[in-house]
Amino acid sequence: MDLDEFDDAPGLFDFDADELATLPPVRFADLHELAADARQSPSLTRAAEYARGAEQLGYEPDDLPPDNREENHVFWVAANVGFLEVEEGFFAKELAFAWPEVSDAQAVEMWAKGMYGVIVANITDQLEIDLLDELLDQDPDAEDALPPFNDAFHMLVPVLLVALLRAPGSVPVSELRRVAVGRTGQWSWDMVAARQGDPLAAILQVLTEYGTAVVENYAVRLTPLGLYGTVFHMQQDGHAVPVAG
């Protein structure tokens, strides 16, 4: 791929720009409260411990990321947060040794950066190859054809985060599923659900494990950190989000 084309690639929330333009103002929790939650994050604790042991793991840069799925996840959280240096080697950065004794602002920003992996989580990474081929071989003119961006579930998490951000409280799981099916197409959704189980369940697991969302009484809501992290990445994409004072 030409580097200029890569630079022009859509941002995480660009497909949802129209929705973002009508978002109501959001209100963040107190910085100290957000930082306390970030410091208690099991994901960041594991990522810091992993980074601090990085020099003893014996990897070379060409061997990364690790093949083990769980280790791979911890590795990328550590890299996204800033605990690991991976571009010119594989070693812990000072923040990994300092964690959790960092400023409140640093703690919240680091958690938000780590949320990147949640936003780009793509259920198609877990699909059987033959199923993925079937999804991609659809007639582009068919009524239930895929949206025009590579595959059925690419960038699905951002549209669900926007739906959660628009809600004053929580969103029923059934409503989130309706939003997801509207993005992917009913045919594609049903095919994946029949072959590999409910795609929304896998996505909600990713959101809840990182502490981005909570599922209670068949409804989903963003955590205070999840709200902050969602807006953080929207702003990183260049989208203006109104924030109440």
C-alpha positions in Angstrom: 0.0 0.0 0.0 1.2 3.5 -0.8 2.0 5.4 2.4 -0.1 8.4 1.3 -3.1 6.0 1.0 -2.4 4.8 4.5 -2.3 8.3 5.8 -5.7 8.9 4.2 -7.3 5.8 5.7 -10.5 6.5 7.6 -10.3 7.2 11.3 -11.9 5.0 13.9 -15.1 7.0 14.0 -15.2 8.6 10.6 -18.0 6.3 9.4 -20.1 7.6 12.2 -19.4 11.3 11.7 -23.0 12.2 11.1 -24.0 10.6 14.4 -21.2 12.4 16.2 -22.3 15.8 14.9 -25.6 15.5 16.8 -24.2 14.1 20.1 -25.5 15.8 23.3 -22.9 17.2 25.6 -21.2 14.7 27.8 -20.0 15.1 31.3 -16.9 13.4 32.7 -16.4 12.1 36.2 -13.9 14.0 38.4 -10.3 13.4 37.3 -9.3 12.0 40.6 -12.2 9.4 40.5 -11.2 8.4 36.9 -7.6 8.1 37.9 -8.5 5.9 40.9 -10.5 3.6 38.6 -7.6 3.5 36.1 -5.1 2.5 38.7 -7.3 -0.4 39.8 -7.6 -1.7 36.2 -6.6 -5.4 36.1 -5.7 -4.9 32.4 -3.2 -2.1 33.2 -1.8 -4.0 36.2 -1.1 -7.1 34.0 0.3 -4.9 31.2 2.7 -3.2 33.5 3.9 -6.5 35.0 4.3 -7.9 31.5 6.4 -4.9 30.4 8.6 -4.9 33.4 9.6 -8.5 32.5 10.0 -7.8 28.8 13.8 -7.8 28.8 13.8 -11.3 30.3 11.3 -12.8 27.8 13.9 -13.3 25.1 11.9 -12.0 22.1 13.4 -10.3 19.1 11.5 -7.5 17.4 10.7 -9.8 14.4 9.1 -12.3 16.7 6.4 -9.9 17.9 3.6 -10.0 18.8 3.6 -13.3 20.7 1.6 -16.2 19.3 -0.3 -17.0 22.5 -3.6 -15.2 22.3 -3.8 -14.1 26.0 -0.2 -13.0 25.9 -0.8 -11.2 22.6 -3.6 -9.2 24.2 -1.5 -8.2 27.2 1.4 -7.3 24.9 -0.7 -4.9 22.8 -2.3 -3.3 25.9 1.2 -2.6 27.2 2.3 -1.2 23.8 -0.8 1.0 23.4 -0.6 2.4 27.0 3.1 3.2 26.6 4.5 0.6 29.0 6.5 -1.1 26.1 8.8 0.1 23.4 8.3 -2.0 20.4 9.5 0.0 17.4 13.3 -0.2 18.1 13.4 -3.3 20.2 11.4 -4.8 23.0 11.9 -3.3 26.5 9.9 -1.7 29.3 9.6 2.1 29.4 9.8 4.2 32.5 6.1 4.4 32.9 5.8 0.7 33.4 8.1 0.9 36.4 6.3 4.0 37.7 2.8 2.5 37.4 0.6 3.1 39.3 2.5 5.9 41.0 1.8 8.4 38.2 -0.2 11.6 38.1 -3.9 11.5 37.8 -3.9 12.9 34.3 -1.3 10.4 33.2 -3.2 7.5 34.7 -6.4 8.4 32.9 -4.7 9.1 29.6 -2.8 5.8 29.7 -6.0 3.9 30.3 -7.6 5.8 27.4 -4.7 4.9 25.1 -5.0 1.3 26.0 -8.7 1.4 25.0 -7.5 1.6 21.3 -7.3 -2.2 21.2 -11.0 -2.4 22.4 -12.1 -0.1 19.7 -10.4 -1.9 16.8 -11.5 -5.4 18.1 -12.8 -7.1 15.0 -14.9 -10.2 15.4 -13.9 -11.3 11.8 -10.4 -12.0 13.2 -11.9 -15.0 15.0 -14.0 -16.3 12.0 -13.3 -19.5 10.2 -11.6 -18.9 6.9 -14.4 -20.5 4.8 -17.0 -18.4 6.6 -15.0 -15.2 6.0 -14.7 -16.1 2.4 -18.5 -16.5 2.1 -19.1 -13.2 3.7 -16.6 -11.4 1.3 -18.0 -13.2 -1.8 -21.5 -11.7 -1.5 -23.1 -10.0 -4.5 -22.4 -6.2 -3.9 -25.7 -5.4 -5.5 -27.7 -7.7 -3.2 -30.1 -6.2 -0.7 -28.2 -7.6 2.2 -24.7 -7.0 0.8 -21.9 -5.9 3.1 -21.2 -2.2 3.7 -18.4 -1.0 1.5 -15.5 -1.3 3.9 -13.8 -4.7 3.6 -15.8 -7.0 5.8 -19.1 -7.4 7.7 -17.9 -6.5 11.2 -15.0 -4.2 10.5 -15.2 -1.1 12.7 -18.4 -2.3 14.4 -17.2 -1.4 18.0 -17.2 2.4 17.2 -20.8 2.4 16.0 -21.8 0.6 19.3 -19.8 3.1 21.4 -21.6 5.9 19.6 -25.0 4.3 20.4 -23.9 4.0 24.1 -22.7 7.6 24.2 -26.0 8.9 22.9 -28.0 7.1 25.6 -28.6 9.1 28.9 -28.3 5.8 30.9 -28.0 2.3 29.5 -29.0 0.7 26.2 -30.9 -2.7 26.1 -28.8 -5.5 24.6 -31.6 -6.0 22.1 -31.2 -2.4 20.9 -27.4 -2.7 20.6 -28.0 -5.8 18.5 -30.4 -3.9 16.2 -27.7 -1.2 15.7 -25.1 -3.9 15.0 -27.2 -5.7 12.5 -28.0 -2.4 10.8 -24.3 -1.9 10.2 -23.4 -5.5 9.2 -26.5 -6.6 7.3 -29.0 -9.2 8.6 -27.7 -12.0 6.3 -24.1 -11.6 7.4 -25.1 -11.3 11.1 -27.3 -14.4 10.9 -24.6 -16.4 9.2 -22.0 -15.6 11.8 -24.4 -16.2 14.7 -25.4 -19.6 13.3 -21.9 -20.8 12.7 -20.0 -19.3 15.7 -22.4 -17.9 18.2 -23.7 -14.4 19.0 -21.2 -11.8 17.7 -22.5 -9.2 20.1 -21.6 -11.4 23.1 -18.0 -11.6 21.9 -17.9 -7.8 21.5 -19.5 -7.1 24.9 -16.9 -9.4 26.5 -14.1 -7.3 25.0 -15.8 -4.1 26.3 -16.4 -5.4 29.8 -13.0 -7.1 30.3 -11.2 -3.8 29.7 -13.6 -1.9 31.9 -15.1 0.2 29.0 -18.7 -1.0 29.7 -20.9 -2.8 32.2 -23.7 -5.2 31.4 -26.5 -5.3 33.9 -30.1 -6.6 33.7 -29.8 -7.1 29.9 -28.6 -3.6 29.3 -25.2 -2.0 28.6 -23.8 1.3 29.8 -20.4 2.9 29.5 -18.3 3.2 32.7 -17.0 6.6 33.6 -13.6 5.6 32.1 -15.3 4.1 29.1 -17.1 7.4 28.5 -13.8 9.3 28.8 -11.9 6.9 26.6 -14.5 6.9 23.9 -14.5 10.7 23.7 -10.7 10.7 23.8 -10.4 8.6 20.7 -13.2 10.6 18.9 -11.2 13.7 19.5 -8.0 11.9 18.4 -9.8 11.3 15.1 -10.5 15.0 14.8 -14.2 14.9 15.8 -15.6 17.7 18.0 -17.5 16.3 21.0 -19.3 18.8 23.3 -18.2 18.3 26.9 -20.3 19.9 29.7 -18.3 21.9 32.2 
